Amino acid sequence: MLSTEQLARYHADGYLVIPAFKDAAAIAALRQRALAIVDAFNPAEGSAIFTTQNQAAASDDWFLGSDTTVRCFFEEAAFAADGSLKQAKALSINKIGHAMHDLDPVFEQFSRDPRLAAIAADIGLADARVWQSQYIFKQPGIGGEVRWHQDATFFDTTPVSVTTFWFALEAASVDNGCLWVEPGGHRGPLRERFVRDGQRVFMEPLDAMAWPDNSVAIPLAAQAGDLVLFHGLLPHYSAPNTSPVSRHAYTLHATAGTSSYSKGNWIQRGAGLPVRGFA
């Protein structure tokens, strides 16, 4: 699936952009289904604000219960001082997570693509297992910042194996909050680990190495349909979306089945919903 040049670039930089990976029909189906999930979502049943600024403190029962369900999360800036939404619900949701790829037929069809299995094999992700899916809205005007982080923080394996498959569902630019990455930064250490102990979660510091800044980071502009593949140790972030244009994206996080998956990771799967691969 991947060329020798693409593989070399991925291993050197820690990421790879594959243009036009998904077609317009597949994107339209996923977007339509996401909007239907939001439309059916009743905040009275339970809801939470998603933030990466202090994720351990924000990880309540609604968040922790999303490991094997499909739940919606609001943007931090979606609410007025009196607690009411500033705009329509459909323009207030930060993301949907975290098991759509296993529980929703439209998301499953998009996620279980034989080409993804081939890419996983090419980069050495043996017996790939997909733990999490997220539909990210990055709403116009209020789409929140996602701070610098490494995805291996949330999917600890020995050896490190988590790989992110990030699909642009709309054009992503500096103006509407595209990804920023540090090329080659995946060769650095894991800085922190997100640990779950029952219903308690906390961020465990591991290495004091500073996060990159824009002197070494670069923006990854993308077009709808592009796939961005990146290593679990690659530092990345996205700025707030202050533009009038949204930046929808969809992500999958997969680890190697041949690696040891930590019992302290926040997502665990049992016989009721076993973790599966891309096939």
C-alpha positions in Angstrom: 0.0 0.0 0.0 2.7 2.5 1.0 5.7 3.1 -1.3 9.3 2.8 -0.1 9.5 6.6 -0.2 6.4 7.0 1.9 7.6 4.5 4.5 11.0 6.3 4.7 9.2 9.6 5.2 6.9 8.2 7.9 9.8 6.7 9.9 11.9 9.8 9.6 9.3 12.4 10.4 6.9 10.4 12.6 3.9 11.3 10.3 2.7 10.9 6.8 0.0 12.7 4.8 -1.8 10.5 2.2 -3.9 12.8 -0.1 -7.4 11.9 -1.2 -7.6 8.6 0.8 -11.4 8.8 1.3 -13.8 9.8 -1.4 -16.6 12.4 -1.2 -19.3 9.8 -0.8 -17.7 8.2 2.2 -17.1 11.6 3.8 -20.7 12.7 3.2 -22.0 9.5 4.8 -19.9 9.9 7.9 -20.8 13.6 8.3 -24.5 12.9 7.9 -24.4 10.1 10.5 -22.5 12.3 12.9 -25.0 15.1 12.6 -27.8 12.6 13.2 -26.2 11.4 16.4 -25.9 14.9 17.6 -29.5 15.7 16.7 -30.7 12.6 18.7 -28.4 13.5 21.7 -30.3 14.7 24.8 -28.0 16.5 27.1 -30.3 15.8 30.0 -29.2 12.1 29.8 -25.7 13.2 30.7 -23.1 15.4 29.1 -19.6 16.8 29.7 -17.3 19.5 28.4 -14.2 18.1 26.6 -10.9 19.8 27.4 -7.3 18.8 27.2 -6.1 21.7 29.5 -6.8 19.5 32.6 -8.1 16.3 31.2 -7.9 14.3 34.4 -10.1 16.7 36.3 -12.6 16.8 33.4 -12.8 13.0 33.2 -16.1 12.3 34.9 -18.4 9.3 34.7 -19.9 10.5 31.4 -16.4 10.5 29.8 -15.2 7.3 31.4 -18.4 5.5 30.3 -17.7 6.4 26.7 -15.1 3.8 26.3 -17.7 1.3 25.1 -20.5 3.6 24.1 -21.2 6.6 21.8 -21.4 9.9 23.6 -21.3 13.6 22.8 -19.1 16.2 24.5 -19.5 20.0 24.4 -17.0 22.7 23.6 -15.7 24.7 26.6 -16.9 28.0 25.1 -20.4 26.7 24.1 -22.1 28.0 27.3 -23.2 31.4 28.5 -22.7 32.5 32.1 -26.1 31.2 33.1 -25.3 27.7 31.7 -27.4 28.0 28.6 -26.0 27.2 25.1 -24.8 30.3 23.2 -25.8 28.7 19.9 -27.6 25.7 18.5 -26.7 22.3 19.9 -25.3 21.2 16.5 -22.8 24.1 16.7 -21.9 23.4 20.3 -20.5 19.9 20.3 -16.8 19.4 20.5 -16.7 15.7 19.6 -18.4 12.3 19.5 -16.6 9.4 21.1 -15.4 6.7 21.6 -16.7 3.4 20.2 -18.5 4.4 17.0 -16.2 2.1 14.9 -17.6 -0.9 16.8 -21.2 0.2 17.5 -22.4 2.2 14.5 -22.7 0.6 11.0 -21.8 3.8 9.2 -18.7 4.5 11.3 -17.8 0.8 11.1 -17.9 0.8 7.3 -15.7 3.9 7.2 -13.2 2.5 9.7 -12.9 -1.1 8.7 -11.2 -0.4 5.4 -8.8 -3.1 4.0 -6.4 -0.4 2.9 -6.0 0.7 6.6 -5.1 -2.9 7.5 -2.5 -2.8 4.7 -1.0 0.5 5.9 -0.9 -0.9 9.5 1.0 -3.9 8.2 3.4 -1.7 6.2 4.5 0.4 9.1 4.9 -2.7 11.4 1.7 -2.4 13.4 1.3 -6.2 13.7 -2.1 -7.6 14.6 -3.6 -4.0 14.7 -6.3 -3.4 17.3 -8.5 -0.3 17.1 -9.4 1.0 20.6 -11.0 4.3 20.0 -12.8 6.5 17.5 -13.5 10.2 17.7 -15.5 12.5 15.4 -14.1 16.0 16.1 -16.1 19.1 15.0 -13.7 22.0 15.8 -16.7 24.3 15.7 -16.4 27.8 14.0 -15.6 30.5 16.4 -15.5 28.3 19.5 -13.5 25.2 18.6 -11.1 24.7 21.5 -7.4 24.3 21.6 -6.0 20.8 21.9 -2.8 21.3 23.8 0.5 19.7 22.9 0.4 16.0 23.7 1.4 12.5 22.5 -1.2 9.9 21.9 0.9 7.2 23.6 0.0 9.1 26.8 -3.5 7.6 26.5 -2.7 4.2 25.0 0.4 2.9 26.8 1.9 -0.3 25.4 5.2 -2.1 25.7 6.8 -1.4 23.4 5.1 1.9 22.3 2.9 1.0 19.4 -0.2 3.3 19.2 -0.7 4.9 15.8 -3.2 7.5 14.9 -5.2 7.5 11.7 -6.6 11.1 11.3 -9.0 11.8 8.5 -9.8 15.3 7.3 -13.5 15.5 6.6 -13.2 19.2 5.7 -10.3 21.4 4.6 -8.0 22.1 7.6 -5.9 25.2 7.6 -4.0 27.4 10.1 -7.1 29.6 10.2 -9.5 26.9 11.3 -7.2 25.0 13.6 -5.3 22.4 11.6 -2.8 20.0 13.3 0.7 21.2 14.2 3.4 18.6 14.5 7.1 18.4 15.4 8.8 16.5 12.6 11.1 13.8 14.1 9.7 14.5 17.5 8.6 10.8 17.8 12.2 10.0 18.7 11.8 11.8 22.0 10.5 10.4 25.3 7.0 9.8 26.5 6.3 12.8 28.7 3.3 11.7 30.6 0.8 8.9 31.0 -3.0 9.1 31.5 -3.8 6.4 34.2 -7.1 5.0 35.2 -7.6 3.3 38.6 -11.3 2.3 38.8 -13.2 5.6 38.4 -10.2 7.7 39.3 -7.9 9.0 36.6 -4.7 11.0 36.9 -1.9 12.3 34.7 1.4 10.7 35.7 4.5 12.8 34.7 7.3 10.8 33.1 9.8 13.2 31.5 10.3 16.9 32.0 11.3 17.5 28.3 9.7 20.7 27.1 7.0 20.7 24.5 7.9 22.1 21.1 6.9 25.6 20.0 6.3 27.1 16.6 10.0 27.6 15.9 10.2 23.8 15.3 6.6 22.8 14.7 4.9 22.9 11.3 1.2 23.1 10.4 -0.4 20.3 8.5 -2.8 21.8 6.1 -5.1 19.1 4.7 -8.0 18.7 2.2 -11.2 16.7 2.8 -10.4 13.1 2.2 -6.7 13.3 3.2 -5.4 10.8 5.8 -2.7 11.9 8.3 -0.9 8.9 9.8 1.3 9.6 12.9 3.3 7.8 15.5 2.1 7.7 19.1 5.1 9.6 20.4 4.8 12.4 17.9 4.1 15.7 19.7 1.1 17.5 18.1 -1.5 20.1 18.9 -4.2 22.2 17.3 -5.0 25.8 17.9 -8.4 27.2 18.7 -10.7 27.7 15.7 -11.5 31.4 15.7 -12.6 31.4 12.0 -16.2 31.2 10.7 -15.5 27.8 9.1 -15.6 24.4 10.9 -12.9 21.7 10.7 -14.5 18.3 10.9 -12.1 15.3 11.3 -12.3 11.7 12.4 -9.6 9.7 14.2 -8.9 6.1 15.0 -6.3 4.9 17.5 -4.8 1.5 17.0 -2.1 -0.5 18.8 -0.2 -3.6 17.9 -1.7 -6.8 19.2 1.8 -8.1 19.7 2.6 -5.4 22.3 1.6 -5.4 25.9 -1.4 -3.1 26.5 -1.3 -1.5 29.9 -4.0 -2.4 32.5 -3.8 1.3 33.5 -5.1 2.6 30.2 -8.5 4.3 30.4 -10.0 2.1 27.7 -10.3 -1.6 28.5 -12.3 -4.1 26.6 -13.9 -7.4 27.7 -15.8 -10.2 26.1 -18.9 -8.0 25.7 -17.1 -5.7 23.2 -13.8 -7.2 22.3 -11.2 -5.0 20.6 -10.9 -5.8 16.9 -8.7 -4.7 14.0 -9.3 -3.0 10.7 -10.5 -6.1 8.9 
